[in-house]
Amino acid sequence: MLRITLSILFFISGWYNCHAQLKEPEFVGEALMLIGQDS
């Protein structure tokens, strides 16, 4: 459940950052780390 939620959150944030051209490398890094730990 947590992994799915984080995956969706990561996807949305990635899509938003891509279209809004905002840079949030720290958030992306944390999301990837959490997804990796949970899997």
N, CA, C and O of each residue as an XYZ file, in Angstrom:
156
protein
N       0.843     -1.201      0.000
C       0.000      0.000      0.000
C       0.883      1.258      0.000
O       0.676      2.184     -0.783
N       1.866      1.258      0.898
C       2.744      2.425      1.002
C       3.535      2.615     -0.282
O       3.712      3.737     -0.757
N       4.009      1.502     -0.839
C       4.816      1.582     -2.065
C       3.987      2.144     -3.220
O       4.478      2.939     -4.022
N       2.724      1.721     -3.294
C       1.842      2.209     -4.359
C       1.607      3.712     -4.195
O       1.656      4.465     -5.168
N       1.356      4.136     -2.969
C       1.112      5.554     -2.696
C       2.330      6.385     -3.064
O       2.203      7.427     -3.707
N       3.509      5.928     -2.660
C       4.743      6.656     -2.966
C       5.009      6.677     -4.465
O       5.479      7.676     -5.008
N       4.707      5.573     -5.121
C       4.918      5.507     -6.571
C       4.030      6.528     -7.285
O       4.471      7.222     -8.201
N       2.773      6.604     -6.848
C       1.836      7.571     -7.432
C       2.309      8.992     -7.129
O       2.297      9.857     -8.005
N       2.719      9.225     -5.902
C       3.185     10.543     -5.498
C       4.414     10.943     -6.306
O       4.533     12.086     -6.749
N       5.334      9.984     -6.496
C       6.547     10.239     -7.256
C       6.204     10.541     -8.717
O       6.783     11.442     -9.324
N       5.264      9.786     -9.273
C       4.851      9.993    -10.660
C       4.244     11.379    -10.839
O       4.584     12.097    -11.779
N       3.344     11.749     -9.934
C       2.678     13.051    -10.014
C       3.695     14.179     -9.864
O       3.665     15.154    -10.615
N       4.592     14.042     -8.892
C       5.586     15.084     -8.669
C       6.524     15.203     -9.865
O       6.925     16.302    -10.247
N       6.870     14.048    -10.453
C       7.741     14.059    -11.621
C       7.057     14.717    -12.811
O       7.672     15.504    -13.531
N       5.779     14.391    -13.016
C       5.008     14.981    -14.105
C       4.859     16.490    -13.897
O       5.015     17.276    -14.832
N       4.555     16.879    -12.659
C       4.366     18.296    -12.347
C       5.660     19.063    -12.549
O       5.669     20.149    -13.129
N       6.769     18.481    -12.058
C       8.061     19.141    -12.202
C       8.436     19.275    -13.678
O       9.011     20.282    -14.092
N       8.106     18.254    -14.463
C       8.435     18.272    -15.889
C       7.686     19.387    -16.591
O       8.268     20.119    -17.392
N       6.394     19.525    -16.298
C       5.570     20.505    -16.995
C       5.717     21.910    -16.403
O       5.597     22.904    -17.119
N       5.972     21.985    -15.116
C       6.118     23.286    -14.483
C       7.576     23.723    -14.468
O       7.891     24.860    -14.116
N       8.465     22.804    -14.857
C       9.902     23.063    -14.884
C      10.408     23.517    -13.519
O      11.230     24.427    -13.413
N       9.895     22.857    -12.474
C      10.386     23.126    -11.127
C      11.401     22.056    -10.775
O      11.275     20.904    -11.193
N      12.407     22.439    -10.007
C      13.436     21.465     -9.669
C      13.364     21.145     -8.174
O      13.574     22.015     -7.329
N      13.063     19.880     -7.864
C      13.019     19.444     -6.468
C      13.799     18.146     -6.322
O      13.216     17.107     -6.012
N      15.118     18.190     -6.541
C      15.926     16.974     -6.511
C      15.916     16.297     -5.139
O      16.013     15.074     -5.044
N      15.798     17.092     -4.086
C      15.796     16.517     -2.738
C      14.557     15.660     -2.529
O      14.649     14.546     -2.014
N      13.392     16.179     -2.927
C      12.145     15.437     -2.769
C      12.173     14.163     -3.611
O      11.771     13.094     -3.151
N      12.645     14.288     -4.834
C      12.717     13.133     -5.734
C      13.651     12.081     -5.153
O      13.345     10.889     -5.175
N      14.796     12.529     -4.632
C      15.751     11.599     -4.040
C      15.152     10.870     -2.844
O      15.341      9.664     -2.687
N      14.436     11.598     -2.009
C      13.811     10.984     -0.833
C      12.745      9.982     -1.252
O      12.642      8.901     -0.671
N      11.957     10.335     -2.250
C      10.898      9.443     -2.730
C      11.496      8.150     -3.259
O      11.016      7.061     -2.946
N      12.556      8.276     -4.070
C      13.194      7.083     -4.626
C      13.778      6.224     -3.514
O      13.698      4.996     -3.568
N      14.365      6.866     -2.506
C      14.971      6.137     -1.392
C      13.898      5.375     -0.612
O      14.092      4.216     -0.247
N      12.771      6.031     -0.362
C      11.688      5.386      0.384
C      11.107      4.217     -0.406
O      10.834      3.155      0.152
N      10.922      4.421     -1.699
C      10.383      3.350     -2.545
C      11.354      2.174     -2.549
O      10.934      1.019     -2.482
N      12.649      2.466     -2.625
C      13.650      1.411     -2.648
C      13.675      0.631     -1.335
O      13.833     -0.590     -1.337
N      13.520      1.334     -0.219
C      13.553      0.675      1.089
C      12.314     -0.183      1.297
O      12.389     -1.255      1.898
N      11.168      0.291      0.798
C       9.908     -0.408      1.027
C       9.793     -1.662      0.170
O       9.125     -2.621      0.557
N      10.445     -1.659     -0.998
C      10.338     -2.792     -1.921
C      11.168     -3.984     -1.439
O      11.194     -5.024     -2.096
